[in-house]
């Protein structure tokens, strides 16, 4: 193929043809310009890597906008057309993304097989807490609770100090009817999150969930105390204030409950005002200072 025809043909060629072109013809031409065979091979690898990354990104985008069939087809195409130049970790990660799409499509057996193949391609992924947690979330959303539990446990085994899998497992155990175990996992998640600055925003939510579990279990006073901790960590968060108000109401502390409901309403109004670019609101200003001492 003569060099002056190359620019005209490039737009017409599919990705795999571009890869072959890079690995053969372009390599020969670059060699004639003084580049080594190794440098030409490097170009071919880079070309395939760029094409692979682009298709994987496109597949992820299709999933985000709800076009699951196109996401599956795009990711499968990227994985199947790969010729051995892609790093095993990158290929395995793409297979896990495909597995997630397959779960959403309710093709569960195929999804689990895809995850297994990904772990064979790059065994280190089987020890990734984040990956097992992500798989568990997808399985739980699909209603496959027992399988989800297995992957939450695998995530905890991979990194026992990570709060998120413990908390997610707590929510799942509640759904499975094991409230006692759910409370234990929630306590563990809170204990770990307290020592991790990255979980500052999640901590009030963890407290609220634990308090709700305790209240359902009949431990009303402890639930009230835990709700108060949530409010302490997020004093302007409407849901925390409202939940603590409900706890006070259940305990017969009507005045404290009313004050907290007022604060929750004020916090909600303040939040809406800020969304619209306002720094204050008369309803908020009138309520400043309300609440328990």
N, C-alpha and C positions, 0 to 999 in steps of 0.2 A: 504494500500500500504506500503510495507516494505521499510525502509529508504535506504537499499543498492541498491534498484532498481531505486530510484529517479534520480540520476545523469544520468543514461542511457536513461531515458524517457524524460527528460527535453527538449533536442534538437528537439524531435519529436512532441512536443505539440504546438498548436496554442496559440496566446496571451490570448484569453479569457479563455482557459483551465488553463493556468499558473495562471491567476488571481483567478480562483476557487480553484486551488491547494493551492495557498498562503492563501486564506481566510479560508480554511477548514483543509486539511490534514496537511499543514505546521504549521498552528496555533496550532493544537493538539500536534504535535511533539515538538514545541517550549515550549508549556506549560509543557511538561514532563521534559524539561530542566530547568524549574524554571521561565519561562516567563509567564506573566499574559495574560488573554484573551484580554485585552486592547492593550497589546503590539503586540499580534498576529494580531489583527484587524488593527493596525497601519501599519504592514507589508503589509497586503492585500491592503490597501489604497495606499501605496507607489508603490506597484507592478502595480496596475491599472493606477496610475498617470504616471508612467514611460512609460508604454505601450501606453497610450493615447498621451503623448507628442511626442513619437517617430513617431507615425502614422501621427500626425498633421504636424510635421516637414517634414516628407516624402511627404505629400501632397503639402506643400508649395514649396518644391524642384521641384516636378513634374510641378507645375505651372511656376516656374522660367525657366525651360528648354523647356516650350511650350507643355508639355504633359498634356493638359487640362482634357481630359477624365479620365486619371489615377489620376490626382489631385482630381477631383470630387469624384471618387469612393473611394479613400483612405480617404478623409476627411469625406465622408458620413459613411464609415465603422467605423471610430473612434467615430463619434458622436452617431451612432445607437447602438454600442456595449457597450457604457458607461452605468454603472449599478447604478449610483447615488452616486458614491464615489468621482467624480470629482467636484471641486469647481465650482459653477455656473458661475463665471466670466470667468474661463478658457474654459468652455463649450461654453459659448456665443461667446467668441472671435474666437473659432474654427468655429462656425456657420457663423460668419461674413467673415472669410476667405473662407469658402465654397461659400457664396453669391458672393464674388468677382470672384471666378472661374466660377460660373454659368453665371454671366454677360458676361465674356469673351467667354463663349460658346453660347451666345445669348439666354440663357434660363432665360429671364428677369423676367417673372412673378414668377417663382420658386425662383429666387434670392431675389426678394422683399419680398416674403413670408418668406424666410429664415432669412432675416434681422429682420422682425417683430417678428419672434419666438425668435431670439437672444435677442431682447429688452425685451421680456416677461421673458426669463430665468434670465436675469440680467438687470433690468430697468435702472441702472446707466449708461449703455453704450449709451443710447439714449441722454445723456448729454455730450458725448465725442466729442469735436471739431475735434480731429484727425480722429476719425472713420468716422464721417459724411463727412469730407473733402476727405478721402480715397474713400468712396462710390461714392461721386460726381465725382471724377477723373475717376473712372471706368465707370460710366454711361456716362460721356462726351466722353470718348474714344469709347464707343459703339454707339455714335451718339444720345443718349437719352438726349437732351439738357435741356428740361423742367424739367425732373426728376433730372437731375444733379443740376440745379439751386436750386431746393428745398433743396437738401442736403448741398449745399454751404451756403445757408441762415441758415439752421439748425446749421451748424458748427459755423457760425458767432454769432448766438444767444447763443450757448453754451459757446463761449469764444470770446467776441467782440474785445479783445486786441491782438488776434493772427493775424499776418500779412498775412500768407499764404492763408487762405480761401478768404480774401478780394481780393488778387491779382488773385487767380484762378477764382473768380467770375467776376473780371474785364475782363479777357480773354474770358470768356464765354459770357458775355454781348456784347462784340465786335462781337462775332460770331452770336449772336442773333440780331445784327443791332442796339443796343442801345448804341451808342458811348458815349453820354453824361454821362450816368450812369456808363459806363466802366471807363471813366476818373475820376469820383468821387471815385469809389472803388479803383482805382490805386493810387490816391492821399492818400487815407486812409491807404492803405498797406504801402506806403512809410513812412508816418508819424509814423506808429507803428514800422516799421522796424528800423527807425533811433534811436529808444530808446531801441532796443533789439540787444545785441551783437551777438546773435546766427544767425542773418540775415545779417552779414557783407558781405558775399559772394553774397547773393541774391540781395542786394540793387542796385548795378549797373545795373543788369538786369531789376529790377523794374523801374529804371529811364529811361532806354532805351525804355521800352515798353510804358511808359507814354509819352515820347517824340514822339514816332511814332504815338500814338493816337492823340496827339495835332497837329502834322503835317498834318495828314489826315483830321483833323477838321479845317484846315486853319490857326491855330495859329503858324506860322512858327518861329517867333522870340522866343516865349516861348519854343517851341520845341527845338530850338538851345540851349537855356539856360539850359534846362533839360539834353540834350545830354552832355553838358559841365560838369554838375554835375556827370554824369556817368563816364566820363573820369577822373574827379577829384578823385573819389573813387576807380577807377581801371585804373590808367594811362598806364599800360602796357597790357591792355586787347584789343586785335585786333578789336573785333566787336564794342566796344565802340568808339574807334578811328575812325573806318570806318564810323559808323553812324553819328558821329559829322561832319566828312568830307563831307558826303552827304548833311547834313543840311546846311553847309557853302556854298556848291556848289549851292544848291537851292536858297540861299539868295544872290547869285552873288559874293560871296567872294572866288574867284578862288584860289588866292595864299594861303590863310589859308587852303582851302580844299586840295590843292596839298600837303601841308606840313603834314596834318593829314593822308592823304593816304599813304605817305611815312613812317610815324610813324607806321601806322597799318601794313604795309608790314614788317617793321623791327621787330615789336612785334611778327608777325606770324613766321618769320624766327627764332627768338630767341626761341619761344615756341617749334618749331620743333627741333632745336638744342638741347634744354634741354631734349627732349624726347629721344634723341640718346646719352645722356650723355656728351654733349659738353657744355662748359661754355661760349664760344664765337664763333662768326662766322664773317668772313670778311665783309659780306653784312650788318650785324648788326653794326659792328664797324664803317663802313663808314657812317651810318645813325644816329649815336648818336648825339643828340643836335638839330635835325631837329624839326620843329613844331613852333606853335605860341608862342610868348614871354608871 
